[in-house]
């Protein structure tokens, strides 16, 4: 940890300060939206959105290289694909009925496949698939960090404006529908906000591991929270702990940062589960 703090303070380690800033910024949206995702039990949908994002990353890299769209960044493609996937998967979830899991799985793998095809059709492979699949927080630019901060601000603004409506569809959608709430609209809004969060987390832990970071801090926080609001606050703090702690641990051990962050989150969650079981047995 001391080595990590010294690296942050070093004048030449600008990339480390960018990574630290990105980790903290992404933790805010992750904690808030992760609480909604866990409460609504839609982690499988969030996973589908995350994997469809690769299609947008690959398409953006292809268009940039082949058609000379120099302004188009992979994160722009990820943002477009994430929102499109959120709406499509949301409509499938609302109207597919008993075949919902099959259709979502098909869209999940289709998004990944399209992304891989675009990446390998791009001359010179301008997009590194590994950096997006497993994250590469140490390679973020200042523009990437500002995009994450902007996504955080948008997610927090919308989530705060519609807090009661989103809470209603998470805990009792049928009662909310009876009260006249446009449940389908707010459900799709929730998925779109989840897509924005997935894009912000993509550079931190990668597409493959993003669902774990979205769910584990919120699941851990739920064990100590009586309300959704408290769960969100604690989830943000835990997510910040996991991202910065994992980043520091990966720097000290020279391990991949994304995998280290998720491994730390998973280990703490499992300790909480085991500790809860032990306490229950001792109390019984």
C-alpha positions as CSV (number, residue, x, y, z in Angstrom):
1,X,0.0,0.0,0.0
2,X,2.9,2.4,0.8
3,X,4.3,1.8,-2.6
4,X,1.0,2.6,-4.2
5,X,0.6,5.9,-2.3
6,X,4.2,6.9,-3.2
7,X,3.4,6.1,-6.9
8,X,0.3,8.3,-6.7
9,X,2.4,11.1,-5.3
10,X,5.2,10.8,-7.9
11,X,5.0,13.7,-10.4
12,X,5.7,11.4,-13.4
13,X,3.0,8.9,-12.6
14,X,0.1,10.8,-14.2
15,X,-1.4,7.6,-15.5
16,X,-1.7,6.2,-12.0
17,X,-3.6,9.3,-10.8
18,X,-5.9,9.0,-13.8
19,X,-6.5,5.3,-12.9
20,X,-7.2,6.2,-9.2
21,X,-9.7,9.0,-10.3
22,X,-11.4,6.6,-12.7
23,X,-11.8,3.9,-10.0
24,X,-13.4,6.4,-7.6
25,X,-15.6,7.9,-10.2
26,X,-16.9,4.6,-11.5
27,X,-17.6,3.5,-8.0
28,X,-20.3,6.1,-7.5
29,X,-22.5,4.9,-10.4
30,X,-21.6,1.3,-9.7
31,X,-22.8,1.5,-6.1
32,X,-26.0,3.3,-6.9
33,X,-27.0,1.2,-10.0
34,X,-25.7,-2.0,-8.5
35,X,-28.2,-1.5,-5.6
36,X,-31.1,-1.2,-8.1
37,X,-29.8,-4.2,-10.1
38,X,-29.5,-6.5,-7.1
39,X,-32.8,-5.3,-5.6
40,X,-34.7,-5.9,-8.9
41,X,-32.7,-9.2,-9.5
42,X,-31.7,-8.4,-13.0
43,X,-28.0,-9.2,-12.9
44,X,-28.5,-11.6,-15.8
45,X,-29.9,-8.7,-17.9
46,X,-27.0,-6.5,-16.8
47,X,-24.6,-9.3,-17.9
48,X,-26.3,-9.4,-21.3
49,X,-25.9,-5.7,-21.8
50,X,-22.3,-5.9,-20.8
51,X,-21.5,-8.5,-23.4
52,X,-23.4,-6.8,-26.1
53,X,-21.2,-3.7,-25.5
54,X,-18.3,-5.5,-27.3
55,X,-20.3,-5.3,-30.5
56,X,-20.2,-1.5,-30.3
57,X,-16.6,-1.4,-29.4
58,X,-15.7,-3.6,-32.4
59,X,-18.0,-1.6,-34.8
60,X,-16.5,1.7,-33.7
61,X,-13.0,0.5,-34.3
62,X,-13.9,-0.8,-37.7
63,X,-15.6,2.4,-38.8
64,X,-12.7,4.5,-37.5
65,X,-10.1,2.4,-39.4
66,X,-11.9,1.6,-42.6
67,X,-14.1,4.7,-43.2
68,X,-11.8,7.3,-41.6
69,X,-14.1,8.4,-38.8
70,X,-11.2,9.7,-36.7
71,X,-13.6,11.2,-34.1
72,X,-15.2,7.9,-33.3
73,X,-13.8,6.3,-30.2
74,X,-14.5,2.7,-28.9
75,X,-16.2,4.1,-25.9
76,X,-18.7,5.9,-28.2
77,X,-19.5,2.6,-29.8
78,X,-19.8,0.9,-26.4
79,X,-22.3,3.6,-25.3
80,X,-24.5,3.2,-28.4
81,X,-24.4,-0.6,-28.2
82,X,-25.1,-0.6,-24.5
83,X,-28.2,1.6,-24.8
84,X,-29.5,-0.3,-27.8
85,X,-28.9,-3.6,-25.9
86,X,-30.7,-2.3,-22.8
87,X,-33.8,-1.4,-24.8
88,X,-33.8,-4.6,-26.8
89,X,-33.2,-6.9,-23.8
90,X,-35.7,-4.9,-21.8
91,X,-38.4,-5.4,-24.5
92,X,-37.5,-9.1,-24.6
93,X,-37.8,-9.4,-20.9
94,X,-41.2,-7.6,-20.8
95,X,-42.8,-9.5,-23.7
96,X,-40.9,-12.8,-24.3
97,X,-42.7,-14.8,-21.5
98,X,-41.3,-18.3,-20.8
99,X,-38.7,-18.0,-23.6
100,X,-37.1,-15.0,-22.0
101,X,-33.9,-16.7,-20.8
102,X,-33.3,-18.3,-24.2
103,X,-33.7,-15.1,-26.1
104,X,-31.5,-13.1,-23.7
105,X,-28.8,-15.7,-24.0
106,X,-29.0,-15.6,-27.8
107,X,-28.6,-11.8,-27.8
108,X,-25.8,-12.1,-25.2
109,X,-23.7,-14.3,-27.4
110,X,-24.7,-12.5,-30.6
111,X,-23.3,-9.2,-29.2
112,X,-20.0,-10.8,-28.3
113,X,-19.7,-12.6,-31.7
114,X,-20.4,-9.4,-33.7
115,X,-17.8,-7.5,-31.7
116,X,-15.2,-10.2,-32.3
117,X,-16.0,-10.3,-36.0
118,X,-15.7,-6.5,-36.3
119,X,-12.4,-6.5,-34.4
120,X,-10.8,-9.1,-36.6
121,X,-12.1,-7.4,-39.7
122,X,-10.4,-4.2,-38.8
123,X,-7.1,-3.6,-40.6
124,X,-4.3,-3.7,-38.2
125,X,-6.5,-4.7,-35.3
126,X,-6.7,-1.1,-34.0
127,X,-8.8,-2.3,-31.1
128,X,-7.2,-4.6,-28.5
129,X,-10.0,-7.0,-27.5
130,X,-8.2,-8.0,-24.3
131,X,-8.2,-4.5,-22.9
132,X,-12.0,-4.3,-23.2
133,X,-12.7,-7.9,-22.1
134,X,-10.6,-7.7,-18.9
135,X,-10.0,-4.0,-18.5
136,X,-6.9,-1.9,-18.6
137,X,-7.4,1.0,-16.1
138,X,-3.8,2.0,-16.2
139,X,-4.1,2.9,-19.9
140,X,-6.9,5.4,-19.6
141,X,-6.5,8.9,-21.1
142,X,-7.8,12.1,-19.5
143,X,-10.6,12.1,-22.0
144,X,-11.7,8.6,-21.0
145,X,-11.8,9.7,-17.3
146,X,-13.9,12.7,-18.2
147,X,-16.3,10.5,-20.0
148,X,-16.6,8.2,-17.0
149,X,-17.2,11.3,-14.8
150,X,-19.8,12.6,-17.2
151,X,-21.6,9.2,-17.2
152,X,-21.5,9.2,-13.4
153,X,-23.1,12.6,-13.3
154,X,-25.9,11.6,-15.7
155,X,-26.6,8.4,-13.9
156,X,-26.8,10.1,-10.5
157,X,-29.0,12.9,-11.8
158,X,-31.5,10.6,-13.4
159,X,-31.4,8.1,-10.5
160,X,-32.0,10.9,-8.0
161,X,-34.8,12.5,-10.1
162,X,-36.7,9.2,-10.3
163,X,-35.6,7.5,-7.1
164,X,-39.1,6.7,-5.8
165,X,-40.3,5.4,-9.2
166,X,-37.3,3.2,-9.7
167,X,-37.5,1.9,-6.1
168,X,-41.2,1.0,-6.7
169,X,-40.5,-1.1,-9.8
170,X,-37.6,-2.8,-7.9
171,X,-39.7,-4.0,-4.9
172,X,-43.3,-4.1,-6.0
173,X,-43.9,-3.5,-9.7
174,X,-47.4,-4.9,-9.7
175,X,-48.5,-2.5,-6.9
176,X,-46.8,0.4,-8.8
177,X,-48.7,-0.5,-11.9
178,X,-52.0,-0.5,-10.0
179,X,-51.1,3.0,-8.7
180,X,-50.8,4.2,-12.3
181,X,-47.0,4.2,-12.6
182,X,-45.7,3.6,-16.1
183,X,-43.8,0.5,-15.0
184,X,-42.5,-0.5,-18.4
185,X,-41.1,2.9,-19.1
186,X,-39.2,3.1,-15.8
187,X,-38.0,-0.5,-16.2
188,X,-36.4,0.4,-19.5
189,X,-35.0,3.6,-18.0
190,X,-33.4,1.4,-15.2
191,X,-31.8,-0.8,-17.9
192,X,-30.5,2.2,-19.8
193,X,-28.9,3.6,-16.6
194,X,-27.4,0.2,-16.1
195,X,-26.0,0.3,-19.6
196,X,-24.3,3.7,-18.9
197,X,-22.8,2.2,-15.7
198,X,-21.6,-0.8,-17.5
199,X,-19.8,1.4,-20.0
200,X,-18.2,3.5,-17.2
201,X,-17.0,0.3,-15.5
202,X,-15.8,-1.4,-18.7
203,X,-12.4,0.4,-18.7
204,X,-12.0,-0.4,-15.0
205,X,-12.5,-4.2,-14.9
206,X,-13.5,-5.1,-18.5
207,X,-16.7,-6.5,-20.0
208,X,-16.3,-10.0,-18.7
209,X,-15.9,-9.0,-15.1
210,X,-18.1,-5.9,-15.0
211,X,-21.2,-7.8,-13.8
212,X,-19.3,-9.0,-10.8
213,X,-18.3,-5.5,-9.7
214,X,-21.9,-4.3,-10.4
215,X,-23.4,-7.0,-8.1
216,X,-20.9,-7.8,-5.4
217,X,-20.6,-4.4,-3.6
218,X,-24.4,-4.1,-3.6
219,X,-24.9,-7.6,-2.4
220,X,-22.5,-7.1,0.4
221,X,-24.1,-3.8,1.3
222,X,-27.6,-5.4,1.4
223,X,-26.5,-7.4,4.4
224,X,-26.1,-4.3,6.5
225,X,-28.8,-2.0,5.1
226,X,-32.5,-1.7,6.0
227,X,-33.4,0.7,3.2
228,X,-32.4,1.2,-0.4
229,X,-30.9,4.6,0.3
230,X,-28.6,3.1,3.0
231,X,-27.7,0.3,0.7
232,X,-26.7,2.7,-2.1
233,X,-24.4,4.7,0.2
234,X,-22.7,1.6,1.7
235,X,-22.4,0.1,-1.8
236,X,-20.6,3.2,-3.1
237,X,-18.2,3.1,-0.2
238,X,-17.6,-0.7,-0.7
239,X,-17.1,-0.3,-4.4
240,X,-14.6,2.5,-3.8
241,X,-12.8,0.2,-1.4
242,X,-12.7,-2.7,-3.8
243,X,-11.5,-0.6,-6.8
244,X,-8.9,1.4,-5.0
245,X,-7.8,-1.5,-2.9
246,X,-7.6,-3.8,-5.9
247,X,-5.7,-1.2,-7.8
248,X,-3.2,-0.8,-5.0
249,X,-2.8,-4.6,-4.6
250,X,-2.3,-5.1,-8.4
251,X,0.4,-2.4,-8.4
252,X,2.3,-4.0,-5.5
253,X,2.0,-7.6,-6.9
254,X,2.2,-6.8,-10.6
255,X,-1.1,-8.6,-11.3
256,X,-3.9,-7.6,-13.7
257,X,-5.9,-4.7,-12.1
258,X,-9.3,-5.7,-13.2
259,X,-9.1,-9.3,-12.1
260,X,-7.5,-8.2,-8.8
261,X,-10.4,-5.8,-8.1
262,X,-13.0,-8.4,-8.7
263,X,-11.2,-11.1,-6.7
264,X,-11.0,-8.7,-3.7
265,X,-14.7,-7.9,-4.0
266,X,-15.6,-11.6,-4.3
267,X,-13.4,-12.6,-1.4
268,X,-15.0,-10.1,0.9
269,X,-18.5,-11.0,-0.2
270,X,-17.8,-14.7,0.5
271,X,-16.3,-13.9,3.9
272,X,-19.5,-12.0,4.7
273,X,-21.7,-14.9,3.6
274,X,-19.7,-17.4,5.6
275,X,-19.6,-15.2,8.6
276,X,-23.3,-14.7,8.5
277,X,-23.9,-18.5,8.3
278,X,-21.5,-19.1,11.3
279,X,-23.3,-16.4,13.4
280,X,-26.7,-18.0,12.6
281,X,-25.5,-21.4,13.7
282,X,-24.0,-20.1,16.8
283,X,-27.1,-18.1,17.7
284,X,-29.3,-21.2,17.0
